[in-house]
Amino acid sequence: MARFPKAVATGWLPAVLVAFAVGGSSNSSNFDPIKYVDPLIGSTNGGNVFSGATLPYGMAKAVADTNAGANQAGFNPDGSAVTGFSIMHDSGTGGAPSMGNFPLFPYNGCADDDVNRCAFPKRTRAKFGSYAADSVKAVPGYFGITLNSGPRVEMTTTLHAAVFRFTFKGAPGQKPLILQDLSDLSDTRQDNGTIHVDAGTGRITGSATFVPSFGHGRFTSHFCTDFHGADIADSGIFVDSRASTQVKDLLIPRSDDGYPMPGGAFVHFANGDKPVYARVGISLISREQACANAEAEIPDFDFDKHSEAATQAWREKLSVIVVDTKDVDVSFVNNLYSGFYRTMISPQNYTGENPLWKDGEPYFDSFYCIWDSFRSQFPFLTVVDPEAVAQMVRSLISTYEHDGWLPDCRMSLCRGFTQGGSNADVVLADTYLKGIRRGINWQKGYEAVRKDAEVEPFDWCCRGRGGLDSWKRLGYIPAQDFDYKGFGLATRSISRTLEYAYNDFCIAQIAAGLEMKEDEEKYIASSGNWLNLYKEDQPSNYWNGTSTGFTGFFQPKYLNQTWGFQNPLNCSHIDKATACNLQSNGGESYEGSIWEYGFFVPHNHAELISLYGGPDAFVRRLNYMHDNGITYIGNEPTFLTVFQYHYAGRPALSALRSHFYIPKFFAPTRPGLPGNDDSGAMGSFVAFNMMGLFPNPGQDVYLIIPPYFESVNITNPVTGKTARVRAVNFDPTYKNVYIQSATLNGEPYTKNWINHSFFTEGKELVLTLGKNESSWGTRVQDLPPSLGHYAGFNGTYNKRLVGAKYAARSYKGNFGHVDQGA
């Protein structure tokens, strides 16, 4: 969902080339993943990572909010001032800043002990929000920072609440003040925000309505704040820059000039000798529920207890992967576990906090966006946390039942914008094929994905698919389509066509597993619609007329079936002039060029390779795109292209690409990500690469490269079985990155891919490595399954239909008995 330029992380090379920082081997009994997690990785330079305190999938997310130009996740450590401390955030998103509702802000005291001499509006209190960079501390479950104005602010969370510890450093006799206002990060508060402070206890409660950051609609949020640790001197409310201790209630409009009028409440303390604790409960239901959440989850204001509990919750989640750290530079271990950590920040578990419907099913929110996360984050979670995936899929199906369609993006109880196809279809297929069953109504799930393919919603901007009449009649989405049944941006005709085709393939896999033969055949047929936009004589030239030397590209078509034109290099990483995002004048490909989308046929590599002239020509084309910067690893459509050499019988080149991209573009530093983390998409890409297995999402396929460690152990949380990838001749300088041979459970293994039973059954994959490319995994019979015929390998035409019809039933005996998930 990257809608900003993706800056390249420069100036960092793998320290492993210089020195080895970690000694000794790891084992599950003494390995602590927490020490390798840095929540601040990706918090600046466009990564937009949430770096504060939270639980896995937690609703409460506490951090310092800054006034940086890019503060989508609240805290950006670029030196911008802190404007408050709030407990609702998202992670890694593009677009507008998200949530940051009801921030607190502390003062050692107000001049002359006059509350009117403290700065209340966000814009003016920023001058008191500078901090020393070395005062920032972040570990899973904890965040702390010291303001140069004096207060040290620490925070930790439970699922729906946070506790802050304010340590004041004012002059003797100063009376600290803590305010809480009715704003959010993007200043979207609507009319009729309300706040109340109790004169006796200092409890502050309030509610306000806000706008989501990347979608349509509004949402109302509620909070409840209690204080502990110091006597209360007085309290009151503020409006704009003026405050009063006589007034305890406030009802405030938005404003007349479009900017929300500052307003909120404060508590003035008698002294600052002891830390002041603030407990903040949140709810999307009511103030009463916000108070109940806080009281139930943090009954005793014991900061250290809850901080330790939050860290332990993360330790348990992250411990399912154990790597051998022997001789490997610590930066690689940090990269793996920090990436793993980020995959569980979002989506967020709002179960019990959904005011829109109540059906007893889980409710998850903050799917930013499935267009990003289906590619690696969801497949990663099926490996490390299938129970959570089962709940997420149940939530998606519940959303379908109550909102009419599966979401492609959803946040803050609102429909988010659809970026391409109906890619929740891919998530459901991926989950189904990998045997996650418990609690999921798969008949209802199939009904949901089938509706995506058959019924157009009026607002296909934000759910489902548009242009279905043309899709069914012509077999593609036309440029300048005539679509009177619904509304959305009539752009992206090429990328939508390609995504719809793959979405239909994924629907066919579920249909096959449910023994719906007619539907299976129907959607397998429409999954071939990608071919209808392939123009075999289309050249690709640079803007000065110089040819790239390649012919045969997708092109837009009109309703009358005549060809349109888009330069295949437009919207590529080297194109600095064309916009291909969600805007009315956007191109026919979304967040990527036709060159890049030319490889998005995940289900039929065999035919795609034939179209491009065979495996050697396919490899040349793939190399040209990567070597000339046409694609960029900072955006998710590039992910699979790193590994598509496997389908051309060159798995060694996938390993080589991985070892180029990971150290060059993914540094374990604050500016270390090449683009928005997109709710853990980038984090899961890094983790999969380092584990040595990468998914083709929506299929039961993991492509094999050497791991970045001598061994990687992955324990399935449901079956309790531990899968192991082990590298013989492992070289921590990463010169031995070519697989020479392999065994699976002790037997010779020549396929360049494995399926999900590797994880659920706890198999062992042993890879013998060397310095040169070998013949391992290069034969046609060793290639991943595909629709169509693999042709042109070793100069011959192979008529074998690999993977038969490549339907879910072909895997049924392998994993149908595995019952994963909640």
N, C-alpha and C positions, 0 to 999 in steps of 0.2 A: 504494500500500500504506500510505496514511496512516492511522494508528490513533491519532493524537493531534490535539488541536485545531490548526487551521491558523491561526496568528497572522498578521494582516495587516501587511505591511511598510509602515510609515507614515513620514512626515517626509521623504520623498524625492520630488522632482519632477525631470523631465529637465533637466539643467543646460543643455541646448541652448537652452532658453528664455531663458537668461541670457547665456551666452557660448559661443563656439566655441573648443575647445581644441586641435584638430588641424588643421594646415594642410597643403596639398599633396595630390597624388594618389598613390595606391598603384599599384604594378605588381609582377608576380611576381618580378622580378629583384632588387628591393630591399626587399620587404615581409617583415618578420619577425613572425609572429603571436605568438611567445613573449612579447613585451613587453606584449601585451594580455591575457594570461591571469593571473588571480588565483585560485589554488587555494583561497583562504580564503573566497571568496564562498559563502554558504550554510552556513558551518560552525557558525553559531549560530542561535537563534530557530527551531529545529525543522527546518532544512534538512538537518542531519545529513550534510553533505558530507565525504568524506574529503579532507583538505587536505595530506597528507604526500607523500612521494616514492614514485613508482611508474613503471613503463613502461606504454604502452598495453596494456590487458587483462592487466597483469602480476599474477602470483600474490603476489609480495613487495610489501608496502605498508607502508612504515615511517613512523611518526609518534609524537609524544608522546601518551600516554594520560592523560586527566584524570579526576577523580572528579566531573564535572558530572552533574547530574540527567539530562541528555540527552547521552550520550557514545557514541551508536551507532557512530560512525565513529572513535572514539578521542579525537581532539582537539576540544575545544569551547572557543573563546577567550573564555569568559565570566568568566574570572578564577579558575576552579576550579583546584585544585592538580594538578600533574603527578604521576602515580603510577608511571610507567614509560615505556619506549620499546619498542614491539613492531612486528612486521613482517607481521602478517596482519590485514586489515580489509576491510570492505565500505563502500559509499558510499551515502548518501542514504536509508537504510532507516528504516522505523518499527520498532515492536516492541522487542524487547530488544536491548541492545548486542551487536555481532557480533564474534566472535573476539578479537583482542588477546592472542594466546597468547604466553607465555614472555617477559614484559617484562624489559628491563634497567633498572637504576637506578644512577647514579653518586654517589659522595661524594668530596669533596676529601680526606677522611681521617676516621678514627674517633677519637673523643676518647681521649687517652692511648695512641693507637696500639693500642687494644683492640677487636678486631672485634665483641665483644659490646656495644660502645657505639655501634655504628651501628644504625639502625632498619631491620629487615628486612621485617616484614609490610607489605602494601600500605596498610593503614589508618594505620599509625604513620609510615611514611616520607612520607606526604602532606604532613606539616608542613615537609618540606624541599623541597617541589615547587612553591613559588610562583615566579613569573617576572614580569619586566617585559614589558608588552604590546608595547613597541617593539623587543624583542629577537627577536620572531618573524619569520622570513623564509621564504617559500614561493614557489618557482617550479616549473614542471613538471620533475620529476626530482630535486628538492632540498627539504629542510626543515631548518630550524635554529631553536634556541631556547636562551636562557641562563637557567639557574635562579638565583634570588637566593642560593641556597646556594653558588654559585660556578661549577659546570661549565657550559661551553658545549657543547651536543650538536648535531651536524650529522649528516645521514643522506642516503644515496642508495641506489638499488637496481638490480639486474638482474632477470631474470625470476623467479628462485627464491632470491635472496639479497639481503642488504643489507650495506652497510659504514657503520659509525658512526665519527665522529671526536669524541672527547671531549677538550676542552681544559680543564685544571684550573687553578684560580686560588686554590689554598690557600696557607697559610703555608709558609715554607721548611721543608723536612724532612718535611712531611706526606706520608703514603702513601695515594694514592687507592685506592678500592675500588669495584669494579663487581659488582653482584649480578645474578643471573638467576633468576626464580622460575617455578614451575609453575602459574601462575594464568592467567586470561583476563579479559576485560572484565566478563562477567556472573557470574564466580565459579561456573562450572558444572563444574569439574574433577571427574571421577569417581574411583573408587578406583584405587590402584596407579599413581600417577604416579611416574616414575623419573628420576633425574638422576645424572650422574657428572662429576667434574672430575679431569683428569689432573694429577698433582702436578708433573710436569716441564714440560709445555707450557702448562698452564692451559686447555687445550681443555675446554669444557663441552658435554656431549651429554645429551639427555633426550627423554622421550616422555610424553604424557598423553592421556587420553580426555576429550572435552568434548561438550556438547550444542549443537545448532544454535540460532540465535536465532528462527527462525520456521518450525519444522517438527518432524518426528518423527525419532528415531534418535540416534545418537552417531557421532562421528568421532574418530580418533586422529591426532594430529599429532606430528611429530618435528623436532628442531632440532640444530644443530651450530654452536658459537660458538668462534672463535679470536681471539686478541689479538695485537697487534703495536705496537711503538713504545716500550715501557718494560719494564724487567726485572721479573720476578714475584718478590714477597717470599714469599708463601705463598698457599694457597687452601684451600677447604673447603666444607662444606655448612651450611645453617641449617634449623632447624625452629622455627616460630613466631618468638619473639624471641631465640632463643639460637643461637649459631654455634660451630663447632669447626674448627680447622685440622688436626685429627687424622683426621677422617672425610672420605672422598672420594665415598661412594656413599650414595644415599638412595632408599628405597621408601616412599611415603607414602600413607595412605588418604585418603578424602575428609574425614570427621570424624564426630563423633557428633551434632552440633547442626545439620547441614545446610549449614554454611558451610565451604568447603574450608580445611583447615588450611594455613597458610602454610608453604612449604618450597621450597628451591632450593639454589643453589650460589653461590660468590663467588670472585673473584680479587683479591688484595691486591697492589698494585704498589710497587716500591721507592721510586719518586719520581714527582712529577707535573710535571717540568720540560718534558717533551715531550708532544705529543698522544698519546693511546692510541687505537688503532684496534680496533674490534670487528667482525669479519666473522661474520654469522649466515646460515647456510643453513637452509632449511626443506624439508620433504617430508611427504607424506601416505603414503609407502611405508615408509620406514625411516630410522633415524639415519644409516646408512651412505650412503643416497642424499642426505640433507641435507648431509652432509660433502662428497660428490662434487659436488653442485650448487654449493656455495660455492667449492670449489677450482677447478672448471672455469670459473665465471663471474667470480670475483674472485680471480685467482691471486696478485696482487701488492699488495693493500691500497692501490692508488693511488686515493685518494678523488676527487681532482679529475678524473682521467681518466674514471671511471665516472659522475660527476655530469654532466660535459659530454656523455658519450655518451647518458645518459638524456634530457637536455634536447634533444639533436639528434634522438632518436627521436620526441619529441613535435613538434618543428619540422617534420619530414617529414610526419607525419600531418596536422597542422593547415594546412599550406601548400596543400592542395588547394582551399581557399577563399581567394580574395583579394578584398577589398572596396576601393572607392575611399573613402578617409577624408577627402577634401576637404571642409572646412567642417563636418564632423560632429563633435559633441562626443565626446570620447574615451570617455566612459562607455558610449556605445552600442557602440563597437568592443570595449571590455572585456566587455560583456555577451555579445556574439556569440561571441567566441573562448573566453571562460570557459565558456559553455554548451556549445560544441562540445567543449572539453576534457573536460568531465564525462561526455559520452556514451561515452568510451572508457576510463573507469576500471573499469567493469564492463559485461558479465560478464567473468570472469577465465579466462585460458587455463591450465588445469590439465593440458594434454596431457602424458602421461608420468608423471603424479602421481595416477592413479586406481587405487587398489588393488582396486576392485570388479570390474573386467573389463578385458581388454586385447584390442582388436580392430583396432588400427592406425588407428583413426579419431581425429580431434581430440576432446578432452574439455574443455568449458567448464563453469564452475560460477558460482555467485553470480548466478543469474537471480532477482532480487528486484524485483518478480515480473513475469511476462509479462503479467498483468492490467494492469500499469502500462506496461510498456515496449513492448507491441505498438502503442500509439497514436501514438507519435512517435519513440522511440529507435531501434527496429529499422528503420523506414522511413528515418530519417536516415542510419543506417549503410549502407543499401543505396546511398545516393547517394555518401557520402564514403569508404566502405571495404567495397566488395562482397566482397573476398577474405575479410575477417574474417567477414562474414555467412555466406558459404558454409561456413566452418569451424564456425560456431555452429550452423547448420542441420544439418550432418553430425553434430555432437555431440548435438543434440536427437533425431535419428533413431537414433543409436547408443544413447542412453538408452532410447528406446522398445524397441529390440531386446533390451536386457538387463534392463530394469526393467518392461517390459510396456506402458507407456503413455508418451506425451509428458508432460513436466512442465508445470505451470502456474507453479510456483515451485520452485527447487532451490538449496540452499546447503550448503556444507561436506559434500559427498557424500551429503546427506540429502534426502528428499522434503519440500518445503515445502507449506504449506497452499494449497489452491485457493480463490481468492476469488470466482470466478464460473464462467464457462464453461471450455472447453478452448481457451484462447486461443493456444496454440502453433499451432493450426490457422490462425489469422489470419497468424501470422508466416510459416508455410510457404507460404501462398497469396500473400502479399505478395512473398516472395522468388521464387516460381515465376513470377508474372505479370511481374516485372521482369527476367526473362531470366537469372537467376543459376543456372548449370547445373553448372559444372565440379566434379567430385568428388562431386556429390550424387546419390544413388540415388533418383530421384523415384518409381520404382515402390514402393520401400520407404517413402518419405515419404508417399505416398498411402495405403499400407496402414496407416500410423500414424494419420493423421487420420481415416480411415474407421473404425478401431477405436474412436476417441473417440466416434463417433456411434452405434456399434452394440453395444458391449460395456461393461457396467458393472463397474468394479473393486470389490473388497470394501472398499477404503479410498479411496472417492471424496472423502474429506476432502482428499486430497493428490495426486491425479492423476485424469485422465479426468473422467467426468460421472456424477452420481448421478441417480436417478429416471428411468432410461431406459424402464422399462416404462410409466410414466405418460406420458412424452413421446411414445412411439410410439402409445399407445392413445388419449390425450386431446388430444395436440397442445399440451401445456403442462406445466409443473411445478406440481403442486398445492401450495397451502398445507397444512401438516400431511399431507404425502404418506405413503402406506404403502409403505415401501421396505425390504424384508427381505433384499435381495441385497447391500447394502453399507452402509457407515456414513459419515456426515458430518453437519454441522449442517443440520437440516431447516428452514432459513430461506431468505431471498433468492429466493423463488419467482418474483417478477416479474423481477428482474435476471438470474437464471439463465435464465429462458425467453427473454428478449431476447438474451442472449449466445449461447445454444445456437442460436437462429435465425440469428444472423449467422455463427457458426461453421459451420453447415451450408451457408450461402451460399458461404463461403470454400472449403469442401470441394468444392462444385460447380464452382468455377473451376478447380481442379486436375483434377478429373474430365474437364471439357471439354477441357482441354489435352492430356490423355492419351487422348482420344477414347473415353471411357467414357460413352456417351450415356445409358444407362439410369440410371447413378448420378448423372449431371449432373441429369437431370430429377427424380430422387427427392429430391435435396438442395435443388434450387431450390424444390420443393414444400414441404418442411419448413422452409425458410427463411422461409416465410410464417406460421409458427406464432405469431409475435408478435401477430398480429391477434386471436388467441383470448383474450387478456387485455385487449383494449381495450373499455372500457365507455363507449359514446358519450354516455350521459346522466349520467355521473359529474361532479358539480360539484367545485370546489375552494374551500374556505372556510378562513379563518384560524381559529385556535383559539377566538377570541371570537365566531365565527359570521359575521364579515364575509366576503363573497364576493370572490374574486379577479376574478370576471367571466368566467371561462373554464369550459367544460364539455367533457367527453370526455377521460378519463385511463385509464391502465392500472390494473387492480385485481387483487387475488389471487382465485383460484378454488379451491374445494375439490375433492376427488375426485368428489363427486356432481354436479359442474358448477354448483353454486350459487356466487354471488358472496360473497366476504369483503369486508373493508374495511380500507384503510389511508389515513389522511389524506394526500393528495398532497403536502402540505408537510412531513410527517414526514421526518426525516433530512436536511432541507435545511440550508443554512448559517444560516438564521434560526431553526431549531429547536434550542433549548438543552436539551431534555429527553429526546429519544429517542436510543437507541443503535442504530446499524445497522452494526456491525462484525461480527467473527467471535465471537459469543457465543450461547449457547443461547437467549436471549430476544431475539435480533436481529430486525429487521424483515424485510419482504418485498422490500426493495431494499437494495443494499449500498453503503455509503459514498456515498450520494446519495439524493435524493428521487425519488418518482414523477414529479414535474415534470421533473427532469433526465433520468430514464430515458425520459421521453416523447419524447425526441429521438434515442434510440439505436436507430435503424433505418437503419444506414449504407448498406444496399444498396437501399432502397426509399423514397427521399425523395419520389418522385412520389406514391405512394399515401398516405404520411404527410401530405403537404401537403394532399391532397384531404380526408383525414379531418378535418383541423383547419380546413377551410373555405376552402381556397385559399391562394394565395401571400400575399395581404395579411394574412389572419388568422394564417397561420403566422408571419409577421414580427412581428405584434403580440404573439403568444404568446412568441416567442423574446426580443423586447425586454423583455417583462414579467419574464421569468425573470432576465435579466441586470440590468435596472435596479433590481429590488427585492431584490437580494442573495440570491435563492433558490439560485443556484448560486455556486460559489466556485472561482476559478482556481487555487487551491492544491491541487486534486485532479484527477487525470487525466481523469475522465469529462467535465469541462467543456471540454477542449481542442477537440474537433471542433465544439462548439456555437458557438464564436467564429466559425466559418467557414461555418456551415450556411445563412447568408443567400444564399450562392451558388446553392443549389438552388431558392430562391424568386425568382431573377432579380434579386437585390439585392447583387451583390458589393461594392459601395461600402460597405455597412454592415458587412461582414466587416472591411474595412480600418479602418473607424472603431472597431470593437470592439478590434482588435489594437492600435491606437494609444491606446486607453484602458488596456488591461490591461498591456502591456509596461512603460511608464514608471512606472505607479502601483504595480505589484506585484512587479516584477523589477528590483531595484536591484543594481548591481555592488558590493555591500557585504557584510560578514560576516553581518549578519542579513537580507540582501536577498531571500531566497526566501520565497514565501507558504506553503510547506509542504515536506515531505520531497522531496528531489531525486529519490528513487526511481531510483537507479542511472542517472541521466542523463535521465530522462523530462522533468523541468523544463528541463534544459539544452537538450535537442533541441527542445522547444516554443519556447523563446526563439530558437534559431538559425533554425528554419524561418520563424518570423514575420519575422525581420530579413532573411532571404533573399528574402521575398516569395512563398513557395510553401509550401503546407501539404498534407500527404497525407490522403486518406481511406484508412486502413490496410487492407490486404487487397484493395485495388483499384489499378489502374494509373491513378491520378488524383491530380493535384496542383492545388489550388485557388490561383488567382493573386490576389495583392494587390500594391501597390507595395512594393518593397524599402525598407529603412531607409537605404540608401546609393545614391549615384548609379549605381553599377554593382556587380554581384556576379559574379565568375568562379568557376566550379566545374569543376575538372579531374577527369574520371573516371579513377581509378587503373588501370583495366584497359584501356580503349580509348585512353587518352591524349588524348581529345577534351575541349575546354574549352567548356562551356555558359556563356552570359552572359545576365544580366538587366540591362537598362539603362533608366534612367528619364530621360526628356526632361522638362524643366521641374522637375527635382528641387528640392525646397525643404527645407533642413535645419531649418526651424522646423516642418515637418510640417503645414502647412496644405494643401498640394497632395497629398492622399492619395486622390484619386479618379482612376481610369483613364478617360481620354477616348477613347483608341484604342490599338491595338496592332498590331505586325507580328511575324511569326515568320519568321526568315530572309529578311527584306525583303518578305514578302507580308502583306497585311492579315489580321489574325487577330482574330476576334470571340468565340471561345469563352472562357469564364471559367476554363478549366482546361487543363492539358497532361498528357501522359503521360511515362513514364520515358525514352522515346527522346530527349527533350530533353537529358538528361544524357549518355546513352551515345553519341549522335551529335554532341554539341557544337553545339547550335543557339543562335541568338541571339533573345531575346525583348526587344523594345523597347516600352516603355510610355510613352505620352504622358500626363502628369498635369495635373490642374487642381484648382481649389478647390471645384468643385460636382459632385454626382453626375451621371453621364451615362447614356446608353442602352447603353454598352458592356457586353457580356456578359449582357444582360437578356432576350434572346429565348429562346423554348423551344429552338430549335436550338443555342443557345450554352451550355445548361446541362449539367452533368456527367451521365454515364450513370446510369440508374436502372432497376430493375425497375418494372413498372407504367407507367401513362400519366400524363404531366404534364397537369394540367387546370386550368382557371380563369385562365390567363394572358391578360391583356388582355380579360377578360370572355368568353372563348371556351373551348370544350372542345376540346383538341387530342388527336386520336386516335393520334398518332404514338407508337409504342412505342420510346422512346429507348434506344439501346444494344441493340436486339433483345432477346435473352434474357440479355444482359449476361454472357456466358460468356468464358472465357479464349480460346476460338478466335477471337473477334472481334478479338483483338489479335495473333494468331499471326504474321501477316505483318509486323507492325510491329517486333517485337522477338525473335521466336523464334530468329533467327540470332545474337543477341548471346550470347557465352559469357563470362559474368562469374564471378569467384570463384576460390578456390584450387583 
